Structures are given as C-alpha cells and as structure tokens.
C-alpha cells in the first residue's frame, strides 16, 4: 500500500522535462521489449512526472522484493497516462490503477511478457495491440489437394506439418522462382506459413497483389484468408471471405469448418442470434454434432448475460469501494475503502492538529483516490461486461480449434 501512495507522491509535482526514449523498466530491471506501451499516434506531453516515476523505478522499485502483476506495471502505466493525457486525468487514472493493482485477476486478459504472465490493463482511452493478448499455441498443417505431389511438394508439406514454417516458406519461395508460374496449391501453403508465423498483413498483401483473380474464389484459399482476417479482428472482412469460401465449396468436408468459423465470427461481433443459427446448422454434419450442441448452448448463455451498469456503479462509489464490489472487483473494493478511509482520517487529524501543509497534501491525495474510485468503478463495469463475453468467446474458440 505504501508503494502505491509513494508513486502518487513522486508524480504530484507538475513541470517540464525531456521526453524519454523507450526502455521498459520493471521492478528495478531493464527489460527489452518489442512492443511499446506508449501510443505513437498520441502526441507526448513532457512532464516532470516522468522524472519522479523514473527515480522510483531506478532506486526504489527493485528493492521491494516483489513484481507488479500487471502490464504495463503501475509505474509504467503512470508514465503512459502522464505523457498522453492532462495532469488531472492522469492523476485520477493512476489512482484507480493503484487501487486495482494485484487484485481480481479474473477480470483481466492475460499477456505473456519476458518476466512472466501479467494481467493486461491499458488506460481506458487506449486499446492494447492484438499481439499483447495471450493465446494458446496453434498448430497449422499443410493443405493438400487430390493430385499426387512430387517429392519437392511433399517435402514442403512435411516441413509445415512438423511446424518448420520458416523453412517451408523459404522452400516455397525457391520453387516459385523456378516455376515462374502460379500454383494454387503452393500459394495456399505459402499463406498458411505466413499465418503461422504471424505475418498476417503480408499474407493479405500476397493474396491481393500476387494471386490471379480466377483463383481468389478458391474455397481453401478464401477460408484461409477469412482465418487471417479473424486473427486481425477484421470480422466483417472475415465474414465476406468466408462467404466466398462457402459459395465455392462443393463437398461436405469444407462446409462444416466454414460454418464453424461463421459462428465464431458472429460471436466476436456479439451477434449471438446469428452465432446460434450457425451452430444450429452445423448439427447437420454428424461429426460436428457435439461441438454444435456445446457452442449453441454457449451462444444461448451469452444472450442471457446480465450487464453491469457503469452509471449505477459510479453512483454506488459515493461510498468508496461499493461500485467496485458491484462490478465483481471485490478485492479492489476493500482496497478502495481502506485507502480512502485512511487518507480521510489522516486529513482530518492533520487539520485538527493544525498541521495544515500535511493536511492539504493528504487531502489532495484523498480527493484523487476518491475520484479515482468513482471513475474506476464505471470502467470496471464495462470491463466486467466485456470479460463475461470474452470468456464465452474463448470457450467457443477453444472448441473450434482454429
């Protein structure tokens, strides 16, 4: 608790300082990161808060003996908000974060960093990059048509099936250079390799610019493009590609997986009725009857979810912590009640003893944490609602094996 208040004290002074070059300081350690938590589209504000938080990170954070369980860490969260918003907003948002730090992990998505798993928590005005969300390992397999392959094609498919995607991609590029002619089988496997290594935009570029028009409606290729659009969270484009795949599909092998993806796409758009309809139509295929039933029930459950009201949560927070408790953040609720209660008592005692300077200081922090408690409760309601839906979507995705 003292650590949390110390961060706020160090960031209270507001003046000018130089902008920082990105180095992720976490618990006294410098961690190289390929992902910035700063939003490059927002003009950075220069603030002395950066210096005070930097002092905390360099000389204090490392001796605490424990790690911040959230990403960005609380100090880096403060750096981000003070650099990207005005002082008052940053002060309130950082107060809310300090109240929530280390509590109620079920209400946050996971991210895997070099220093372990963390609860992913960005300020409400920004959205975490897709690649920060943790997802289970996915294994991709080569596409094969009914035509017998020569030894080179078989070797490529063996590489893909054994998860040597980079090596398979190099071999595909070598064959493309030698063939000097378009081969749809080879191209589909190239897209699969690019998807497997996370080069989604490059796969789409290859499809748009290097695939002849007459092949773009190929069932498997359109389906793979739909999967890539899904990975990029472009759900409308994914539905369009999946529609092309469905129209060109002529057998019962490809139709079920296309319908299964449709159900998942509608779920991610929170269009639960169409999601249910997709899973219901999946029951026509015997081998998919079980997953059809389970996913239909999950979509049905999503429709019955009870959302928490952000405005009601904010109103309840007139009593510190009550709004957090309403939104399922029970540990945070206790933290909010204790911090606000202690600061209010400290402010009262200081003024009673005519210690006006300290009374003003504790009063400012009390006001910040009190407003942060109200602001945080409204955001916690939205977070709770979102996590309820994401929990169901994660189960649908797990059952779909995409």
ZAMARGU-4260 file (C-alpha; in steps of 0.2 Angstrom, whole numbers, plus 5000, padded with zeros to 4 digits):
<rodrens>
0) 5000/5000/5000 | 5014/5012/5004 | 5022/5008/4987 | 5006/5014/4979 | 5005/5030/4988
5) 5024/5033/4986 | 5021/5033/4967 | 5007/5046/4968 | 5018/5057/4979 | 5033/5056/4967
10) 5021/5061/4952 | 5012/5076/4961 | 5024/5089/4955 | 5020/5096/4938 | 5033/5104/4927
15) 5044/5102/4911 | 5056/5088/4907 | 5063/5080/4892 | 5054/5065/4883 | 5060/5048/4887
20) 5067/5036/4875 | 5058/5019/4877 | 5066/5007/4889 | 5054/4996/4899 | 5059/4997/4917
25) 5050/4984/4928 | 5054/4981/4946 | 5071/4989/4945 | 5076/4979/4929 | 5078/4985/4912
30) 5068/4973/4900 | 5070/4974/4881 | 5053/4974/4873 | 5047/4973/4855 | 5031/4981/4860
35) 5029/4999/4866 | 5015/5003/4879 | 5015/5021/4873 | 5003/5025/4859 | 5013/5033/4845
40) 4998/5041/4837 | 4996/5052/4853 | 5007/5067/4855 | 5018/5065/4870 | 5017/5078/4884
45) 5033/5082/4893 | 5031/5081/4912 | 5042/5081/4927 | 5031/5066/4932 | 5042/5056/4921
50) 5057/5060/4931 | 5049/5056/4948 | 5042/5040/4941 | 5059/5036/4934 | 5068/5039/4950
55) 5056/5027/4958 | 5059/5014/4945 | 5078/5016/4947 | 5081/5017/4965 | 5065/5010/4974
60) 5056/4998/4964 | 5070/4985/4963 | 5072/4984/4982 | 5053/4980/4986 | 5056/4961/4983
65) 5040/4958/4973 | 5034/4961/4955 | 5020/4971/4948 | 5007/4958/4942 | 5000/4970/4929
70) 5006/4976/4912 | 5011/4989/4910 | 5017/4990/4928 | 5009/5003/4939 | 5024/5015/4936
75) 5024/5012/4918 | 5005/5015/4917 | 5008/5032/4926 | 5022/5036/4913 | 5010/5032/4899
80) 4995/5042/4906 | 5005/5057/4912 | 5013/5058/4894 | 4997/5056/4884 | 4984/5065/4894
85) 4982/5080/4905 | 4989/5080/4923 | 4972/5079/4932 | 4966/5064/4921 | 4982/5055/4923
90) 4982/5058/4942 | 4964/5050/4943 | 4968/5036/4931 | 4984/5031/4940 | 4975/5032/4957
95) 4962/5020/4950 | 4976/5008/4944 | 4985/5008/4961 | 4968/5003/4969 | 4966/4989/4957
100) 4984/4983/4956 | 4986/4964/4960 | 4968/4962/4963 | 4953/4952/4954 | 4964/4944/4941
105) 4949/4936/4933 | 4943/4952/4926 | 4958/4955/4915 | 4965/4946/4900 | 4982/4938/4901
110) 4998/4944/4892 | 5015/4934/4892 | 5030/4945/4894 | 5048/4941/4897 | 5046/4942/4916
115) 5031/4930/4915 | 5012/4931/4914 | 5004/4948/4918 | 4986/4955/4919 | 4984/4966/4904
120) 4977/4983/4909 | 4978/4998/4897 | 4971/5015/4901 | 4953/5016/4895 | 4957/5029/4881
125) 4969/5017/4873 | 4967/4999/4866 | 4981/4986/4869 | 4989/4979/4852 | 4982/4962/4847
130) 4998/4954/4849 | 4999/4958/4868 | 4984/4946/4871 | 4990/4929/4876 | 4983/4914/4866
135) 4987/4896/4867 | 4999/4889/4854 | 4991/4885/4837 | 4997/4871/4826 | 4994/4873/4807
140) 4995/4859/4794 | 4998/4859/4775 | 4985/4860/4763 | 4984/4845/4750 | 4973/4843/4735
145) 4969/4826/4727 | 4983/4827/4715 | 4998/4817/4718 | 5013/4828/4723 | 5031/4827/4718
150) 5045/4825/4731 | 5048/4843/4732 | 5030/4847/4737 | 5029/4833/4749 | 5045/4839/4757
155) 5037/4857/4759 | 5021/4849/4767 | 5031/4838/4779 | 5040/4854/4785 | 5024/4863/4788
160) 5016/4848/4797 | 5031/4847/4808 | 5030/4866/4812 | 5045/4871/4802 | 5036/4886/4794
165) 5050/4897/4791 | 5060/4884/4782 | 5044/4879/4772 | 5042/4897/4767 | 5059/4898/4760
170) 5057/4882/4750 | 5041/4888/4743 | 5049/4905/4738 | 5063/4895/4729 | 5050/4884/4720
175) 5040/4900/4715 | 5056/4907/4707 | 5060/4892/4697 | 5042/4888/4692 | 5039/4906/4686
180) 5020/4901/4685 | 5006/4902/4698 | 5002/4886/4708 | 4987/4887/4719 | 4992/4873/4730
185) 5009/4881/4733 | 5001/4898/4736 | 4989/4891/4749 | 5003/4883/4759 | 5013/4900/4757
190) 4998/4909/4765 | 4997/4895/4779 | 5015/4898/4783 | 5013/4917/4784 | 4998/4915/4795
195) 5008/4903/4806 | 5022/4915/4809 | 5011/4929/4812 | 5014/4939/4796 | 4995/4942/4793
200) 4997/4958/4783 | 5010/4951/4772 | 4998/4936/4768 | 4984/4948/4764 | 4996/4958/4753
205) 5001/4942/4744 | 4983/4937/4741 | 4978/4955/4735 | 4993/4958/4723 | 5000/4941/4718
210) 4985/4929/4717 | 4976/4929/4700 | 4958/4934/4701 | 4952/4917/4695 | 4960/4909/4710
215) 4954/4921/4723 | 4937/4912/4725 | 4946/4895/4728 | 4937/4888/4744 | 4953/4884/4754
220) 4961/4900/4750 | 4946/4911/4754 | 4944/4901/4770 | 4962/4904/4775 | 4960/4922/4771
225) 4945/4923/4782 | 4955/4915/4796 | 4969/4928/4794 | 4956/4942/4795 | 4949/4934/4810
230) 4966/4935/4818 | 4967/4953/4814 | 4950/4956/4822 | 4943/4961/4805 | 4927/4952/4807
235) 4916/4959/4793 | 4930/4956/4780 | 4932/4938/4788 | 4913/4935/4785 | 4915/4941/4767
240) 4929/4929/4763 | 4921/4915/4772 | 4905/4918/4762 | 4916/4917/4746 | 4923/4900/4753
245) 4905/4894/4757 | 4899/4898/4739 | 4913/4889/4731 | 4913/4874/4742 | 4906/4858/4733
250) 4909/4845/4747 | 4904/4841/4764 | 4922/4841/4771 | 4924/4860/4769 | 4907/4866/4773
255) 4907/4862/4792 | 4923/4871/4796 | 4916/4886/4786 | 4900/4886/4796 | 4910/4884/4812
260) 4921/4899/4808 | 4905/4909/4804 | 4898/4906/4822 | 4914/4912/4830 | 4914/4927/4819
265) 4897/4932/4824 | 4901/4929/4842 | 4915/4941/4841 | 4903/4954/4834 | 4891/4950/4849
270) 4878/4945/4836 | 4873/4930/4846 | 4857/4926/4836 | 4867/4923/4820 | 4880/4914/4830
275) 4867/4902/4837 | 4860/4900/4819 | 4877/4895/4813 | 4880/4882/4826 | 4862/4875/4824
280) 4865/4872/4805 | 4882/4864/4810 | 4872/4849/4818 | 4868/4843/4800 | 4885/4836/4800
285) 4887/4820/4811 | 4905/4823/4816 | 4901/4840/4822 | 4885/4837/4831 | 4894/4838/4848
290) 4903/4854/4845 | 4887/4861/4838 | 4877/4857/4853 | 4890/4864/4865 | 4893/4880/4855
295) 4875/4883/4853 | 4872/4882/4872 | 4887/4894/4875 | 4879/4907/4862 | 4862/4905/4871
300) 4871/4908/4888 | 4878/4924/4881 | 4861/4931/4877 | 4856/4929/4895 | 4871/4938/4902
305) 4867/4952/4914 | 4877/4968/4911 | 4883/4979/4925 | 4878/4997/4923 | 4893/5009/4923
310) 4882/5024/4929 | 4875/5014/4943 | 4892/5008/4948 | 4898/5026/4948 | 4884/5031/4959
315) 4887/5017/4972 | 4905/5023/4973 | 4899/5038/4983 | 4903/5026/4997 | 4921/5021/4992
320) 4923/5003/4986 | 4904/4999/4984 | 4905/5002/4965 | 4920/4990/4963 | 4910/4977/4973
325) 4895/4979/4962 | 4906/4975/4947 | 4914/4960/4954 | 4930/4968/4959 | 4929/4963/4977
330) 4947/4964/4982 | 4948/4981/4974 | 4933/4987/4984 | 4942/4983/5000 | 4957/4992/4994
335) 4947/5007/4989 | 4938/5008/5006 | 4954/5006/5016 | 4964/5019/5006 | 4951/5032/5006
340) 4946/5029/5024 | 4965/5031/5030 | 4968/5046/5019 | 4952/5054/5025 | 4957/5051/5043
345) 4974/5057/5040 | 4967/5073/5033 | 4956/5076/5047 | 4969/5073/5060 | 4981/5084/5052
350) 4969/5099/5051 | 4964/5095/5069 | 4982/5096/5075 | 4984/5112/5064 | 4996/5103/5053
355) 4989/5112/5038 | 5003/5108/5025 | 5002/5090/5028 | 4983/5091/5029 | 4982/5099/5012
360) 4994/5086/5004 | 4984/5071/5011 | 4968/5080/5006 | 4974/5081/4988 | 4978/5063/4988
365) 4961/5058/4996 | 4952/5068/4983 | 4962/5059/4969 | 4959/5042/4976 | 4940/5046/4979
370) 4938/5052/4961 | 4948/5038/4955 | 4937/5026/4965 | 4921/5033/4956 | 4930/5034/4939
375) 4937/5016/4941 | 4920/5009/4946 | 4912/5015/4930 | 4927/5007/4919 | 4926/4991/4930
380) 4908/4989/4925 | 4912/4990/4907 | 4927/4978/4910 | 4916/4966/4918 | 4904/4966/4904
385) 4917/4964/4891 | 4926/4949/4901 | 4910/4940/4903 | 4908/4940/4884 | 4926/4936/4881
390) 4925/4921/4892 | 4912/4914/4881 | 4921/4918/4865 | 4937/4910/4872 | 4927/4894/4875
395) 4920/4894/4858 | 4937/4897/4850 | 4944/4883/4860 | 4930/4871/4854 | 4933/4877/4836
400) 4952/4873/4835 | 4956/4887/4824
</rodrens>
